[in-house]
Amino acid sequence: MQKRRCTLLGVGPMSVNCVDAAIDLSNEHEVPILLIASRRQIDSEEIGGGYVNNWTTEEFARYVIDRDKKGKILLARDHGGPWQNPNEKDENISLRRAMESSKASFRADLEAGFQILHIDPSVDIHCQPHVDEVLDRIFELYEFCWSQAQQLRQDVIFEIGTEEQSGSTNSQEELDYTLNAVQKFCNKCNLPLPSFMVIQCGTRVMETRNVGSFDSPVRVADELPTEIQLPKMIEICNRYGIFMKEHNTDYLSDEALQWHPRLGIHAANVAPEFGVTESRALVEVLETNGLAELSDSFLQLAYDSNKWDKWMLPNSQATDRDRAIIAGHYVFSTAECIALKEEAGRALASKGIELEQHLRQHVKQSILRYLRNFRLVRSQ
């Protein structure tokens, strides 16, 4: 990152094809790519796994490690912390139980060979904790994860975040306060500093666009423009020797993405865009090859999942079809969708189309846009 002045890419493992696409690209171009698994997507067997291919943490890690022949993929936990698994919310568990559950999840990550842990206690289903309470939770989880890594004799680096992405930017004062507190904690406990700090960069994903201020030509009231604010935030991170990480980078324009390495943004995460890309490709290939009934079945299955709900803007103009495509990747691993894709695969094979390869290629092109704009891969 420092030598090449590039931005490291974190790819959400939205599906098996998305995971395979990331592995293929990292090995083909010999560049590191982070696979950033949220607890909703991948979690330990003890906690019930996740919605991506019904993988447990161990199964997911083994799959990636076996296929990553050149060792270019970095396994990363995204949003590890209390109530980050939907089961913990559904069961309305207490803070103490939620912290224990997140520790069990982190322990499984380390045992499976995860190399980067994002400690994120920004969610609380019972109250809105003060920044100092959030920091206390980070410190407890940080110390736990470090001691577990030491017992396993495993290298691990940390990413920390103290709030959910809002679409605006952090204030310099709160960032400096947070990093100062983290530095004091690490020095006191003789722990390494985190490698990454999640910064509010003016990015936020809703529906199928980025509604934050980063890519907006309109100035946001009471907020410094991103091109002024971000260098100041990066300067603060640099002072502490910590890289800055951006979340919710999906759907930004090529021009906005090209500014990332220029501004010195060290790493950025992209996830739902790749799931939407695959869902669109699936619907398109079915509809253009006389398989409209299967396409309709997929869209209905996705729509009925209601997984699109959290992505909707107020007074949304999105159609039912739009909502279904947003939710498509959530149902890929259901028995109904697997059967539907098997039937589609047989029908398409007679026309010389290998369905999964076709879908994977679309996702690869989507990931490649980021690799090129982040200066990780030369433009052809």
N, C-alpha and C positions, 0 to 999 in steps of 0.2 A: 504493500500500500504506500509506504513512504518512498521507496526507490522509484516506482513507476508512476506515482501520483495518480492512482486509480481508486475506485470505490469497490469494496468487496460486496458481493451479492449474496444475500440470504434468500433461499427459495423455500417457500412453504410446500411440504409434501402433500399436495392436494389429492393425489391419486397414485396408483402404481405407475401409470404412464408418466406422470410428472416427476416421480423419483427416478425412473429410468432415463428420462430426458436430461435431467440434471447430471446424472452419473456419466451418460454418454458425452455430454458437452465438456464436462470437466476433464475427462480422460482424453477426448479428441483434441482439445485446445491446450491441455496441460495447465489449467488454471484452477485455483481452489474455489469451491462453491460451498456455502453453508447450507445444509438441509435443516431448516428451523421448524421442528415439530412442536406444535402447541399441545397442551394436555387434552384438548378436545379431539385432536387428530390421532395422537399416539399417547398411550399411557400404560402403566404397568398392568400385568395380569391381575394382581391383587386388587387394583382399582377398577378393572373392567375393560381395559384397552381403549381404543378410540374408533372413530368412524372411518378412518382411511384403511381400507382393505381388512378391517377388523384386526389389525396388527396390535400385538402387545409391544412394549418397548423393546424387549429382547428379540422378538421376531423381526421387527423393523430394522434394528441395528445389524442383526445377522445378515439380512437380505442385502443391505447397503454395502456392508464390509465385503461380502462375498463377490459382489459385482464391481466394486470400485478397484479395478486391477492396478491402477497407478497411485492409489491412496490419496486422491485429490479432494475427496469429499470430507468436510468437517461436520460431524454429527452435533447438532446443537438443540438444546431444549429452549423453546420459545415460551415466554409467559409461564414460567414455573412459579407456583406460589399458591396460597390458600384461595379456595373457591374458583380456581382456574379450570377445574374439571366440572362439567355440568352436573354430575351426580352429587357433588358437594353442595351445589345450590339447591338442587331438587330436594335434598334431604334436610335442608335448612340447618346444617350443622354449626356448632359453635366455633369460635376462633381457635380454641385449643385443638379441637378435632381437625379443623381445616389445616392447621399448621402441621399436625402429625401426618395427615394424609399427603401434604405436599413434600414432607421429608421422605416419606416412603417412596413417592414418585421420583424424587431426586436420587435416592439410593439406587433404585432400579436403573436410572439413567447411567449412573457411574459404573454399575456392575456390567451394563451392556456395552460400555465403551464410548459414551458421549464425551465430547471434548470441550464443549462450551455450554455453560448453564446460565440462562437468563433468570435472575431472581426478581420476581415482579409481584409484590404484595399490594398492588394498586386496587384490587377488588376487595370490597367488604360488603357483604349482603345485609349487615346489621346496622352500620353507621358509616359516616364519612370521617375516616381517621385523619388526625393532624399529621403534618409531614414528619414530626418527630416519632409518632407512633409507627408510621410506615417504615422509617429508618430503623427503629428497634426490631421490626419484623425482618427486614433485610439482614440485619446483623446476626440475628438468631439463625436464620437459614444459611447465611454465608459461612458462619463458623461450623455449622453442622456439615455442610457440603465439603468444606475443606478437610475436616477431620475424617470424613468417610473416604475422600480421595486419597488421603495419606495412608489410611489403613489398607486400601486397595493398591497402593503404590502406583497411582495413576495421575498423570498430568491433567489439570483442568484449568480453564480460564473462565472468568466471570463477566457477565453483563448485568448491569443493574438498571432498574427503572422504577420511578416512584409515582407515576400517574398514568392514566389511560390517555391515548392520543385524542386530542380535542380538535385538531385542524388549525390551531393557532400556534404560537411559539412560546417557549419558556421565557421567563425574565432572567436576566443575567444574575440578579441577586439570589434568586432561589437555586439556580444551578451552582453558584459559588458556595452557597450555604450547604447544599447537599454534598458536594464533592469534598468540602472541608471536613464535614462530619464523617464521611466515609474514610478519608485519609487518617483522621485521628483514631478511628476505630481499628483500622488495619495496623497502624503503628503500635497501638496499645496491645493488640492481640498477636502481634508478630505474624500477620497474614499478608499475602501479596495484594496489591491494589487490583481492582477489577480492570480488565482490558477495555471494556466498552461501557459507555454510559448512554442510555436512550435519551435523546433530546427531542422535544417538541419542535418539529421543523416546519410546521405549517402544512402538514399532509394529513388527510383523513379520507378513507374510502367509504363511499355510500353508493348503493346501487352499482353501476358500472362506470363510475368516474371518481376522480379525486376532487373533493369539494373544499380542500384546505386552501390556505393562502399562498402556498409555494408557487403554484402554477397560475395564479390569478393575476390578470392585468390590472385589476381594481385594487387600490390600496384598502387595507382593513383599518377601520377606525381604532384609534388608541393602540396601534401595533406598529412597530418598526418594520419596514419592508424586509423580506427574507434576505435579500442580498446584502443588507446592512447588518441585520441581527445575527445571522448564522456565523459569519466570520468572527464576531465577538464571542459567540458561544464556543466555537472551535478553539479560539485563543484561550478561553478559560480551561477547556479540557486539556489542551496542550500544556498549560502551566502545571497541571496535576499529573501529566504523563499518561492520560487516559484517552482512548479513541472515542469519537462520537458515533453513535448509531442512529439511523433514521428508520422508523417503522412506517407502514402504510404508504409505500412508495408507488403502489399500483396506479396504472392509468395516466401517469404523468407523460407529458409530451416528450419527444426526443430532445428538444431544446432544453427543457427543464432537467432531463436526465444528464445531458452533457455538462450542465453546470455543477453536478455533484463532484466530480474529480477536480474541477476548477476551483470550487469553493473550499475543497479539502474535506468533504464529508467522507469519513473513513469506511463506512459500511451502511447498507440499506437493505431492508426486507421487502419482499414482494410475495404475496400469497394468493388471495382470491382471484386475481386476474388470470392466473394460470388455470384455475378450476373452470372459470367462465369460458376461457379459450377452448378447453377440451369439450365442454358441454355444447358450445356453438358448433364446433367441428363435427360432433356426433349428430346433432340435429340436421346439419347441412348435408352430410354424406348420406343420411337416410332419406331425406326428402328429395335429393337430386337423383336417387337411384330407385325410385318407385317403392320406397318403404315408409310411406307417410303414416301408415297405421302404427308402425313401431315407434316412429318419432313422436306421434301423439301420445302413445302409452308412456314413453319416457318423460315427456313434458308434464303429463298428468301426475305421474309418480313423484316427480320433483316438486311440482306445485303443492301437492297434498302434504308434503313433508313440513311445510310452513317454515323451512329453514331460511327462506328469503326475508322473513319479517324484520330481523335485526338490521338488515342492510337498507331498509327503505327510508327515503327522505320524507319529512312531513308533507302532506298533500301531494304525494307522489303521483306522477302521470304514467308510471310503469304499467304495462299490460300484464295479463296473466302469463303470457309467453315470456316476457322479460323476467318476471319473478321466477318462473320455472328454471330458466337458464342460469340465473344467479344461484339457485339452490341445487343445480344439477349434480355437482361433485359430492354433495352430502349423501346421495343415494346410490353412488356407483357400486358400493359394496353390499347393497341389499340383495336378497335372493331374487327379487323380481327383476332388478336391473341386470344382474348377472345373466339370468335366463334370456332376457330381452336382447342383450348384446351377443349372446351365443347364437341366437336365431338370426340376428342381423349379420353376424360374422359369416355364417354359412351362405346366406344369400349374396353377400358382397363378394365372397371368395369366387363365386361363379362368374363374376365380372372382373376378376383379377385384382380386387382390392382387399388387402389385409387390414382389417378394421383397426386393431390395436396399433399397428405400425403407422397407419394413417393418422390416428389421433395423437400418437406420440410425436410425430413430425410437426404437427401444428403447435404443440406445446413447446417443442424445441425452438421453433422460430420465435415464439413469444419470449422465451428466456434469453435467446440470442440477442434480441433488441437491447436488453439491459446490459449484457456482457459487452456489447460493442460500445454503447453510450458511456459505460463506466470505464472504458479503456482497458478492459480485461482481455478483449479479443480485438484484433485489427479488423477494421471494416473491409469487406471484400470489394 
